[in-house]
Amino acid sequence: MGEHQKECQECGWRGLAAELDETNDDASGQTQIFCPDCGGIDIQDLDPEE
């Protein structure tokens, strides 16, 4: 539980949320996640295959 698969819409990378690089953007208070492959920020959740 809690291991969510993500997919980068920019390069097609797939992996677990825990693998993503995270930075805390103080301006908005949101945590932004980055693709470890291309550095893209367009990361989507993949629906579990269950």
PDB file of N, CA, C and O in Angstrom:
ATOM      1  N   MET A   1       0.844  -1.201   0.000  1.00  0.00           N
ATOM      2  CA  MET A   1       0.000   0.000   0.000  1.00  0.00           C
ATOM      3  C   MET A   1       0.883   1.256   0.000  1.00  0.00           C
ATOM      4  O   MET A   1       1.968   1.271   0.581  1.00  0.00           O
ATOM      5  N   GLY A   2       0.406   2.269  -0.642  1.00  0.00           N
ATOM      6  CA  GLY A   2       1.118   3.539  -0.619  1.00  0.00           C
ATOM      7  C   GLY A   2       2.192   3.668  -1.697  1.00  0.00           C
ATOM      8  O   GLY A   2       2.784   4.734  -1.867  1.00  0.00           O
ATOM      9  N   GLU A   3       2.439   2.572  -2.426  1.00  0.00           N
ATOM     10  CA  GLU A   3       3.423   2.650  -3.507  1.00  0.00           C
ATOM     11  C   GLU A   3       2.691   2.950  -4.808  1.00  0.00           C
ATOM     12  O   GLU A   3       2.229   2.040  -5.495  1.00  0.00           O
ATOM     13  N   HIS A   4       2.589   4.220  -5.135  1.00  0.00           N
ATOM     14  CA  HIS A   4       1.835   4.625  -6.315  1.00  0.00           C
ATOM     15  C   HIS A   4       2.750   4.712  -7.526  1.00  0.00           C
ATOM     16  O   HIS A   4       3.812   5.331  -7.472  1.00  0.00           O
ATOM     17  N   GLN A   5       2.330   4.089  -8.611  1.00  0.00           N
ATOM     18  CA  GLN A   5       3.093   4.184  -9.848  1.00  0.00           C
ATOM     19  C   GLN A   5       2.804   5.509 -10.535  1.00  0.00           C
ATOM     20  O   GLN A   5       1.662   5.967 -10.585  1.00  0.00           O
ATOM     21  N   LYS A   6       3.848   6.107 -11.055  1.00  0.00           N
ATOM     22  CA  LYS A   6       3.741   7.380 -11.750  1.00  0.00           C
ATOM     23  C   LYS A   6       4.253   7.223 -13.172  1.00  0.00           C
ATOM     24  O   LYS A   6       5.046   6.330 -13.472  1.00  0.00           O
ATOM     25  N   GLU A   7       3.783   8.108 -14.037  1.00  0.00           N
ATOM     26  CA  GLU A   7       4.290   8.127 -15.408  1.00  0.00           C
ATOM     27  C   GLU A   7       4.541   9.567 -15.820  1.00  0.00           C
ATOM     28  O   GLU A   7       3.698  10.441 -15.620  1.00  0.00           O
ATOM     29  N   CYS A   8       5.714   9.802 -16.397  1.00  0.00           N
ATOM     30  CA  CYS A   8       6.035  11.125 -16.916  1.00  0.00           C
ATOM     31  C   CYS A   8       5.407  11.288 -18.291  1.00  0.00           C
ATOM     32  O   CYS A   8       5.658  10.487 -19.191  1.00  0.00           O
ATOM     33  N   GLN A   9       4.589  12.328 -18.454  1.00  0.00           N
ATOM     34  CA  GLN A   9       3.927  12.570 -19.731  1.00  0.00           C
ATOM     35  C   GLN A   9       4.895  13.133 -20.771  1.00  0.00           C
ATOM     36  O   GLN A   9       4.585  13.160 -21.962  1.00  0.00           O
ATOM     37  N   GLU A  10       6.061  13.581 -20.322  1.00  0.00           N
ATOM     38  CA  GLU A  10       7.014  14.185 -21.250  1.00  0.00           C
ATOM     39  C   GLU A  10       7.935  13.162 -21.901  1.00  0.00           C
ATOM     40  O   GLU A  10       8.211  13.248 -23.098  1.00  0.00           O
ATOM     41  N   CYS A  11       8.421  12.180 -21.111  1.00  0.00           N
ATOM     42  CA  CYS A  11       9.378  11.223 -21.682  1.00  0.00           C
ATOM     43  C   CYS A  11       8.911   9.779 -21.592  1.00  0.00           C
ATOM     44  O   CYS A  11       9.532   8.887 -22.170  1.00  0.00           O
ATOM     45  N   GLY A  12       7.813   9.543 -20.866  1.00  0.00           N
ATOM     46  CA  GLY A  12       7.282   8.193 -20.795  1.00  0.00           C
ATOM     47  C   GLY A  12       7.866   7.343 -19.676  1.00  0.00           C
ATOM     48  O   GLY A  12       7.543   6.161 -19.554  1.00  0.00           O
ATOM     49  N   TRP A  13       8.735   7.949 -18.852  1.00  0.00           N
ATOM     50  CA  TRP A  13       9.302   7.223 -17.708  1.00  0.00           C
ATOM     51  C   TRP A  13       8.193   6.738 -16.790  1.00  0.00           C
ATOM     52  O   TRP A  13       7.192   7.425 -16.583  1.00  0.00           O
ATOM     53  N   ARG A  14       8.387   5.537 -16.238  1.00  0.00           N
ATOM     54  CA  ARG A  14       7.445   5.023 -15.251  1.00  0.00           C
ATOM     55  C   ARG A  14       8.207   4.533 -14.038  1.00  0.00           C
ATOM     56  O   ARG A  14       9.303   3.986 -14.163  1.00  0.00           O
ATOM     57  N   GLY A  15       7.633   4.729 -12.871  1.00  0.00           N
ATOM     58  CA  GLY A  15       8.268   4.254 -11.653  1.00  0.00           C
ATOM     59  C   GLY A  15       7.400   4.557 -10.456  1.00  0.00           C
ATOM     60  O   GLY A  15       6.283   5.059 -10.587  1.00  0.00           O
ATOM     61  N   LEU A  16       7.929   4.246  -9.282  1.00  0.00           N
ATOM     62  CA  LEU A  16       7.196   4.491  -8.055  1.00  0.00           C
ATOM     63  C   LEU A  16       7.384   5.925  -7.602  1.00  0.00           C
ATOM     64  O   LEU A  16       8.408   6.552  -7.875  1.00  0.00           O
ATOM     65  N   ALA A  17       6.380   6.432  -6.906  1.00  0.00           N
ATOM     66  CA  ALA A  17       6.427   7.804  -6.419  1.00  0.00           C
ATOM     67  C   ALA A  17       7.671   8.054  -5.568  1.00  0.00           C
ATOM     68  O   ALA A  17       8.226   9.152  -5.576  1.00  0.00           O
ATOM     69  N   ALA A  18       8.104   7.025  -4.835  1.00  0.00           N
ATOM     70  CA  ALA A  18       9.262   7.161  -3.952  1.00  0.00           C
ATOM     71  C   ALA A  18      10.552   7.445  -4.725  1.00  0.00           C
ATOM     72  O   ALA A  18      11.516   7.957  -4.156  1.00  0.00           O
ATOM     73  N   GLU A  19      10.571   7.115  -6.014  1.00  0.00           N
ATOM     74  CA  GLU A  19      11.770   7.317  -6.824  1.00  0.00           C
ATOM     75  C   GLU A  19      11.884   8.747  -7.350  1.00  0.00           C
ATOM     76  O   GLU A  19      12.949   9.162  -7.807  1.00  0.00           O
ATOM     77  N   LEU A  20      10.791   9.489  -7.284  1.00  0.00           N
ATOM     78  CA  LEU A  20      10.776  10.825  -7.863  1.00  0.00           C
ATOM     79  C   LEU A  20      11.569  11.811  -7.018  1.00  0.00           C
ATOM     80  O   LEU A  20      11.621  11.706  -5.793  1.00  0.00           O
ATOM     81  N   ASP A  21      12.178  12.758  -7.692  1.00  0.00           N
ATOM     82  CA  ASP A  21      12.842  13.851  -7.001  1.00  0.00           C
ATOM     83  C   ASP A  21      11.781  14.852  -6.569  1.00  0.00           C
ATOM     84  O   ASP A  21      10.888  15.197  -7.344  1.00  0.00           O
ATOM     85  N   GLU A  22      11.885  15.316  -5.323  1.00  0.00           N
ATOM     86  CA  GLU A  22      10.892  16.263  -4.819  1.00  0.00           C
ATOM     87  C   GLU A  22      11.578  17.531  -4.337  1.00  0.00           C
ATOM     88  O   GLU A  22      12.658  17.488  -3.748  1.00  0.00           O
ATOM     89  N   THR A  23      10.934  18.653  -4.598  1.00  0.00           N
ATOM     90  CA  THR A  23      11.372  19.909  -4.016  1.00  0.00           C
ATOM     91  C   THR A  23      10.159  20.575  -3.403  1.00  0.00           C
ATOM     92  O   THR A  23       9.041  20.432  -3.898  1.00  0.00           O
ATOM     93  N   ASN A  24      10.383  21.297  -2.330  1.00  0.00           N
ATOM     94  CA  ASN A  24       9.280  21.993  -1.688  1.00  0.00           C
ATOM     95  C   ASN A  24       9.279  23.433  -2.177  1.00  0.00           C
ATOM     96  O   ASN A  24      10.171  24.214  -1.845  1.00  0.00           O
ATOM     97  N   ASP A  25       8.272  23.776  -2.968  1.00  0.00           N
ATOM     98  CA  ASP A  25       8.170  25.122  -3.526  1.00  0.00           C
ATOM     99  C   ASP A  25       7.490  26.034  -2.513  1.00  0.00           C
ATOM    100  O   ASP A  25       6.273  25.984  -2.338  1.00  0.00           O
ATOM    101  N   ASP A  26       8.290  26.870  -1.846  1.00  0.00           N
ATOM    102  CA  ASP A  26       7.773  27.711  -0.771  1.00  0.00           C
ATOM    103  C   ASP A  26       6.759  28.740  -1.261  1.00  0.00           C
ATOM    104  O   ASP A  26       5.860  29.126  -0.515  1.00  0.00           O
ATOM    105  N   ALA A  27       6.895  29.183  -2.499  1.00  0.00           N
ATOM    106  CA  ALA A  27       6.015  30.220  -3.023  1.00  0.00           C
ATOM    107  C   ALA A  27       4.551  29.782  -3.002  1.00  0.00           C
ATOM    108  O   ALA A  27       3.667  30.559  -2.639  1.00  0.00           O
ATOM    109  N   SER A  28       4.303  28.534  -3.392  1.00  0.00           N
ATOM    110  CA  SER A  28       2.926  28.053  -3.460  1.00  0.00           C
ATOM    111  C   SER A  28       2.582  27.137  -2.296  1.00  0.00           C
ATOM    112  O   SER A  28       1.410  26.866  -2.035  1.00  0.00           O
ATOM    113  N   GLY A  29       3.614  26.660  -1.593  1.00  0.00           N
ATOM    114  CA  GLY A  29       3.376  25.724  -0.508  1.00  0.00           C
ATOM    115  C   GLY A  29       3.125  24.310  -0.996  1.00  0.00           C
ATOM    116  O   GLY A  29       2.824  23.418  -0.204  1.00  0.00           O
ATOM    117  N   GLN A  30       3.247  24.106  -2.301  1.00  0.00           N
ATOM    118  CA  GLN A  30       3.030  22.784  -2.885  1.00  0.00           C
ATOM    119  C   GLN A  30       4.365  22.058  -3.031  1.00  0.00           C
ATOM    120  O   GLN A  30       5.409  22.680  -3.228  1.00  0.00           O
ATOM    121  N   THR A  31       4.312  20.740  -2.931  1.00  0.00           N
ATOM    122  CA  THR A  31       5.500  19.941  -3.206  1.00  0.00           C
ATOM    123  C   THR A  31       5.476  19.560  -4.679  1.00  0.00           C
ATOM    124  O   THR A  31       4.541  18.910  -5.148  1.00  0.00           O
ATOM    125  N   GLN A  32       6.502  19.966  -5.395  1.00  0.00           N
ATOM    126  CA  GLN A  32       6.585  19.679  -6.826  1.00  0.00           C
ATOM    127  C   GLN A  32       7.434  18.438  -7.037  1.00  0.00           C
ATOM    128  O   GLN A  32       8.507  18.310  -6.448  1.00  0.00           O
ATOM    129  N   ILE A  33       6.963  17.527  -7.868  1.00  0.00           N
ATOM    130  CA  ILE A  33       7.739  16.333  -8.172  1.00  0.00           C
ATOM    131  C   ILE A  33       8.301  16.414  -9.576  1.00  0.00           C
ATOM    132  O   ILE A  33       7.674  16.958 -10.485  1.00  0.00           O
ATOM    133  N   PHE A  34       9.498  15.862  -9.740  1.00  0.00           N
ATOM    134  CA  PHE A  34      10.207  15.918 -11.011  1.00  0.00           C
ATOM    135  C   PHE A  34      10.527  14.514 -11.485  1.00  0.00           C
ATOM    136  O   PHE A  34      10.822  13.630 -10.681  1.00  0.00           O
ATOM    137  N   CYS A  35      10.468  14.315 -12.783  1.00  0.00           N
ATOM    138  CA  CYS A  35      10.873  13.046 -13.377  1.00  0.00           C
ATOM    139  C   CYS A  35      12.383  12.868 -13.218  1.00  0.00           C
ATOM    140  O   CYS A  35      13.141  13.773 -13.567  1.00  0.00           O
ATOM    141  N   PRO A  36      12.842  11.711 -12.694  1.00  0.00           N
ATOM    142  CA  PRO A  36      14.283  11.488 -12.528  1.00  0.00           C
ATOM    143  C   PRO A  36      15.012  11.315 -13.865  1.00  0.00           C
ATOM    144  O   PRO A  36      16.236  11.439 -13.922  1.00  0.00           O
ATOM    145  N   ASP A  37      14.271  11.030 -14.932  1.00  0.00           N
ATOM    146  CA  ASP A  37      14.887  10.835 -16.246  1.00  0.00           C
ATOM    147  C   ASP A  37      15.103  12.152 -16.980  1.00  0.00           C
ATOM    148  O   ASP A  37      16.225  12.487 -17.358  1.00  0.00           O
ATOM    149  N   CYS A  38      14.011  12.899 -17.177  1.00  0.00           N
ATOM    150  CA  CYS A  38      14.103  14.094 -18.023  1.00  0.00           C
ATOM    151  C   CYS A  38      13.924  15.395 -17.236  1.00  0.00           C
ATOM    152  O   CYS A  38      14.124  16.485 -17.772  1.00  0.00           O
ATOM    153  N   GLY A  39      13.543  15.270 -15.956  1.00  0.00           N
ATOM    154  CA  GLY A  39      13.349  16.467 -15.154  1.00  0.00           C
ATOM    155  C   GLY A  39      12.006  17.134 -15.376  1.00  0.00           C
ATOM    156  O   GLY A  39      11.747  18.213 -14.843  1.00  0.00           O
ATOM    157  N   GLY A  40      11.142  16.488 -16.167  1.00  0.00           N
ATOM    158  CA  GLY A  40       9.828  17.054 -16.449  1.00  0.00           C
ATOM    159  C   GLY A  40       8.938  17.062 -15.218  1.00  0.00           C
ATOM    160  O   GLY A  40       9.132  16.270 -14.295  1.00  0.00           O
ATOM    161  N   ILE A  41       7.962  17.960 -15.208  1.00  0.00           N
ATOM    162  CA  ILE A  41       7.075  18.079 -14.050  1.00  0.00           C
ATOM    163  C   ILE A  41       5.673  17.568 -14.333  1.00  0.00           C
ATOM    164  O   ILE A  41       4.798  17.646 -13.470  1.00  0.00           O
ATOM    165  N   ASP A  42       5.449  17.043 -15.543  1.00  0.00           N
ATOM    166  CA  ASP A  42       4.110  16.555 -15.886  1.00  0.00           C
ATOM    167  C   ASP A  42       4.002  15.076 -15.527  1.00  0.00           C
ATOM    168  O   ASP A  42       4.045  14.206 -16.397  1.00  0.00           O
ATOM    169  N   ILE A  43       3.859  14.806 -14.221  1.00  0.00           N
ATOM    170  CA  ILE A  43       3.827  13.439 -13.717  1.00  0.00           C
ATOM    171  C   ILE A  43       2.390  13.066 -13.378  1.00  0.00           C
ATOM    172  O   ILE A  43       1.711  13.779 -12.640  1.00  0.00           O
ATOM    173  N   GLN A  44       1.936  11.947 -13.921  1.00  0.00           N
ATOM    174  CA  GLN A  44       0.567  11.491 -13.692  1.00  0.00           C
ATOM    175  C   GLN A  44       0.567  10.175 -12.928  1.00  0.00           C
ATOM    176  O   GLN A  44       1.502   9.381 -13.030  1.00  0.00           O
ATOM    177  N   ASP A  45      -0.505   9.958 -12.155  1.00  0.00           N
ATOM    178  CA  ASP A  45      -0.691   8.665 -11.509  1.00  0.00           C
ATOM    179  C   ASP A  45      -1.114   7.631 -12.543  1.00  0.00           C
ATOM    180  O   ASP A  45      -1.894   7.923 -13.450  1.00  0.00           O
ATOM    181  N   LEU A  46      -0.590   6.424 -12.394  1.00  0.00           N
ATOM    182  CA  LEU A  46      -1.077   5.308 -13.198  1.00  0.00           C
ATOM    183  C   LEU A  46      -2.086   4.540 -12.366  1.00  0.00           C
ATOM    184  O   LEU A  46      -1.877   4.320 -11.173  1.00  0.00           O
ATOM    185  N   ASP A  47      -3.180   4.134 -12.991  1.00  0.00           N
ATOM    186  CA  ASP A  47      -4.164   3.341 -12.270  1.00  0.00           C
ATOM    187  C   ASP A  47      -3.580   1.969 -11.973  1.00  0.00           C
ATOM    188  O   ASP A  47      -2.954   1.364 -12.843  1.00  0.00           O
ATOM    189  N   PRO A  48      -3.776   1.471 -10.757  1.00  0.00           N
ATOM    190  CA  PRO A  48      -3.282   0.130 -10.435  1.00  0.00           C
ATOM    191  C   PRO A  48      -3.925  -0.924 -11.330  1.00  0.00           C
ATOM    192  O   PRO A  48      -5.101  -0.822 -11.679  1.00  0.00           O
ATOM    193  N   GLU A  49      -3.156  -1.920 -11.692  1.00  0.00           N
ATOM    194  CA  GLU A  49      -3.639  -2.961 -12.601  1.00  0.00           C
ATOM    195  C   GLU A  49      -4.368  -4.054 -11.837  1.00  0.00           C
ATOM    196  O   GLU A  49      -4.246  -5.232 -12.174  1.00  0.00           O
ATOM    197  N   GLU A  50      -5.117  -3.683 -10.823  1.00  0.00           N
ATOM    198  CA  GLU A  50      -5.847  -4.662 -10.029  1.00  0.00           C
ATOM    199  C   GLU A  50      -7.309  -4.432 -10.235  1.00  0.00           C
ATOM    200  O   GLU A  50      -8.133  -5.144  -9.661  1.00  0.00           O
TER     201      GLU A  50
END
